[in-house]
Amino acid sequence: MLNNLEVAFELMGFGMGGVFLVLFIIYLVAKLLLKLLPAK
């Protein structure tokens, strides 16, 4: 039972980390595009 709980928390951690990583990458790409293609 305890082992299942540990695995669940580990997967939840990877999931949340992955989501934040993707959001961060999208944010960086958006900043880069705004720098390369400034709005008129």
C-alpha positions as CSV (number, residue, x, y, z in Angstrom):
1,M,0.0,0.0,0.0
2,L,2.7,2.4,1.0
3,N,4.7,1.6,-2.2
4,N,1.7,2.4,-4.4
5,L,1.4,5.8,-2.6
6,E,5.1,6.5,-3.2
7,V,4.8,5.7,-6.9
8,A,1.6,7.9,-7.2
9,F,3.4,10.9,-5.7
10,E,6.4,10.3,-7.9
11,L,4.2,10.2,-11.0
12,M,2.3,13.3,-9.8
13,G,5.7,15.1,-9.4
14,F,6.8,14.2,-12.9
15,G,3.4,15.3,-14.3
16,M,3.5,18.7,-12.6
17,G,7.2,19.2,-13.5
18,G,6.4,18.3,-17.1
19,V,3.5,20.8,-17.3
20,F,5.6,23.6,-15.8
21,L,8.5,22.8,-18.1
22,V,6.3,22.9,-21.2
23,L,4.7,26.2,-20.0
24,F,8.2,27.6,-19.4
25,I,9.4,26.6,-22.9
26,I,6.3,28.2,-24.5
27,Y,7.0,31.4,-22.5
28,L,10.6,31.5,-23.7
29,V,9.6,30.9,-27.4
30,A,7.0,33.7,-27.1
31,K,9.6,36.1,-25.7
32,L,12.0,35.1,-28.4
33,L,9.4,35.7,-31.2
34,L,8.5,39.1,-29.8
35,K,12.2,40.0,-29.8
36,L,12.7,38.8,-33.4
37,L,9.4,40.1,-34.8
38,P,8.6,43.3,-32.9
39,A,5.0,44.5,-33.1
40,K,4.6,47.5,-35.4
